[in-house]
Amino acid sequence: MKIVVLSDNRGGDGLLESEHGLSVYLETAQFKCLLDVGASDKFIRNAEKMGIDIRAVDFLFISHGHADHIGGLPAFLALNKTATVILSKNLFGQIYFSGRNGFHPISIDFDYTPYADRFIYVESEKVFSNEITLLSASSNLYSSPKANQTLYRDAGNGIESDDFNHELIFIYGSEDLFVYTGCAHKGLLNILESVSSSTDKKIATVMGGFHLPDSDKERAYETPAEVTSIAMVIKNNHPNIGFITGHCTGERVYELLSKQLGSQLNHFYTGYTTVR
């Protein structure tokens, strides 16, 4: 399994473009897959520079409806004529908003109707070819990220807090599982509990944003003690899982997690490549 980050907040070198967005390329012996498409078409330009043909992608998985993960979809559909697009059935029926840096929409304005036959909508859980599973995190054992408090939706009844019913988790593997969290809006620990309870297979790798931004002068998110507590739950309950994070995981948060998790945790960036 080859994994390449095509778009992320952090840049790896001057040749690749970074942005506030996330797109990951996953290639196995069976298929070529994209996990999200970032905020723009930068993932396409970066892929070309790294020798990856987006036109050959078989599946596109969209983790949730925010523009930093779905903004590149129009560019993808214009370039790739055959890939199946997999996403939540709730995604298109809502408009999304953020209260950070002024209240503003974080949906994209695009007519998907001409491409409707290429979409597969997932309600809660769906299995593809016994190796790909999509599910909605169902566990509420742990608190959700505090940064969720700045995110809203309008599903036709006016603006309300986003409950992230449009967020899906991507799971790949027949034995040791690879789990992609997207932004982990429902909480990393809840996602781990949900995946563990839905399968008897071992989780080997978890990758994606953890939605744990650094606190700043305007907003306070998880305290250092709360971040450390998350790390200790991981260390005690999931000591054999490797975690790779970036995007919406803050730099100071990463340092706090790393103090507890050590080599169990790694940082990704635009251009990050690994084979597992």
N, C-alpha and C positions, 0 to 999 in steps of 0.2 A: 504494500500500500504506500503510494507516494502522496505526500501532502505539501501543497505550496500555497502560501498566503499571497494573493494577488492584490489585495487592497487592505490597508490598515492605517490607523492614525500615525504610527511610527514608521519612518522610512529606514530602509536598510542601507542604501547607498544613493548617490546622486543620479543614477540612471533610471530609477523607478520612481513613480509618482505616489505620494501618500495622500490621504484624505481622512476626514472623520467618517469612516465607513468600514465595512468588513466584507471580504469575499475570499473564499478558500476553495482551491482546486483539489479534488481527491480522485486519484486514479488507481484502479485495481486491475486484476487480470480480467474481470468481468465487464467493467464499465468505466466511463469517465464522467465525473460528477462535479457540479458547482454547488457550494454551500453559500448562499447569498451572493449578491452582485454589487455590493458597495453602494455608494451614493451617486455614482456617475459612471461614465464609460472608461474610467481610468483602469479598471481591472482588465479591460480588453487590451489596452495599450501595454500594460505591464506584462500580460500573458504573452503577447507577441514578442516582446523583448526577451522573455525567458523560454521561447520556443514551444509555447503551449497554444494549440489551435482551439479556440473557443467554438468554432463551427463543428468540431468533432465531439462536443459534450453530449452525453446521452440523457442526463437528468439534471435539472436545476431544482434545488430545494431552497425555499424561502422560509426563514425561521419566524419572521413576524413582519408586521406592516409598516414599520418605521422607515423613513426615507434613506437612512444610512445603511440599510440592508437591502432595500428593494429599488433604490433610485436608478440603478443601472439596468433594470429589467427592459425598458424600451430599447436600449442599445443592444441588449442580448438577443431579444426577439427579432430585431432587424438583421442581425448577423447570423444567428443559428436558426435554421429553418426546420429542424426536426426534433429537438430535445423536448422531453416531457417536463412540464413545470409542476412541482408539487408544493402545495401550500394549504393553510387552514381554510376551511369553508367560511370562516367568519371574517377573513381579512378584507375582502372588497366591500363588505357591507358597512364599513365604519370609516370615519375620518379621525386622524390622530393629531394630537397637539402636545406641545411642550411648553412649560412655564419657565424654563431656564432662559436667561438672556432675553426676557420679554416674551409674552405669550404669542405663539406662532404655530402654524400647521406643520406637521412632519409627515404628511402623506404625499404621494405624488399624483399629479393630474395627468392621467393617461387613459385612453380608450382601449381596453383589453378585448373588446368584443371580437375583433377579427382573429384573435388567437385562442378563442374559448375552447376549441377542440384539442388543444395541446395541454390543457390544465387538468390536474387531478386534485380534488378537494378532500382534505382529511378532516374528519369531525373530532375524533379523540385519539384513535390509534389505528394504524394501518401497516401491514407487513407486505413488502415487495420481495419476491424471489427468496424468501427465508434468510436474506442477508441484510436487507434494509428495513428498518422499522421507524415509523414516525409516531410520536406520541405527545400528548399534552401532559405536562407535569401535574399530577393530581395531589401530591402530598402538600399539606399545610403544617407539617410538624415544626418547621422553623420559620422565623420571620422573613418576610420578603425584603428586598433591598430598599433602603430609605429613599434612594433617588427616584423610586417609582412615584413618590408623592408629587413630583413635578410633571407627571405624564397623564394625559387625558384622552378621551375618545368621545365621538358623537356617533351613536349607532341609530340615530333617528329620533331619540327622545331628549335631545339637548346634550350639552357638554357635561360629562361626569368623569370620575376617576377611571383610569384604564384598569380593567381587571385582567388584561393580557390573555383573553380567550382566543386570540389570534396567534399565540406563540406555540410553536412546535419544536420538539427536540428530535434531532437526527441521530440514529443509532446504526452502526454498520458492524457486521461481523457474524460469523457462525460459531465462534468460540470466544476469544478475547475481544471484547467490544471496544469500538471507537465511538465516543459520544461527542456530538457537536452541540454546544449550548446556545449558539447565537449570542444574545445579550444576557441570558439567564435572568430575565425579569421576574420570574417566579421564585428565584433564589437558587443558588448553586446547591445548597444542601438539600432542598426540596427536590431538585432534579435528580440528584444522586439517589435519594430515597425512592423516587418514582420509577427510575430505571431499574433499580435493584428489585423492587417489588413486582415489576412486570416481566422479569426474566430470571431464569436461574443461571444465566451465564455471567462470567467474571468480566468486570469493567477493567480494561487495560489502560485506556487513554481518554482523557476529557479535554476538549479544546473549545475555546471561544471566549467571549467577554464574560465577566462575572457581575457586571453592573454594580461595581463598587468604586465609584469615582472618589477622588481626593476631596476632602472638605476644603472650602475656601472662605473668604471674608463674607460672601453673600449667603452661602448655604452650608449647613453641617450635615454630613452623612454619617456613616458608621464611625464610631470612635476607635482609637487604637486598640482599646480593650475588646471591643466587639469584633474587630477584624481578627485579632489574636484568637478569640473564642471560635470563630469560624475555622481558622487554621487548625486549632486543636481538635475540633470535631473530625475534620478530614484526617488528621494524623492518627487519631484513635480508631476511627470507624472505617477509614479507607486507606490504609497505609501502603497498599500495593498499586494504587492508581497513579499514573503519571499525568500531571496537569500542565497544559500549555495555554497561556492567557495573554491578552493584550486588549486593544480597542477600548472598551469601557471599564477596564480595570486600571485604577490610578497608579501612578509611579510610586507614591508613598505607600499606598495600600499593598502594592506588589512587594515592596521591601519588607513590610510587616509580615505578610504571608510567607515570604521566603525565609525569614528568620526561624520560623517554626518548621517549614516543610523542606527546606534545603534543596537537594537535588530532585525531590519529588515535583518541583515546580519549575517551569521554564517560561521565558518571555518570547512571544512571536512578534513579527514586524513585517512590513511589506517586503516580499522576497524570501521570507523564511521558508526553508525547505527541509523536510525530513522524510525518511523511508522507514516504515515500521512493519 
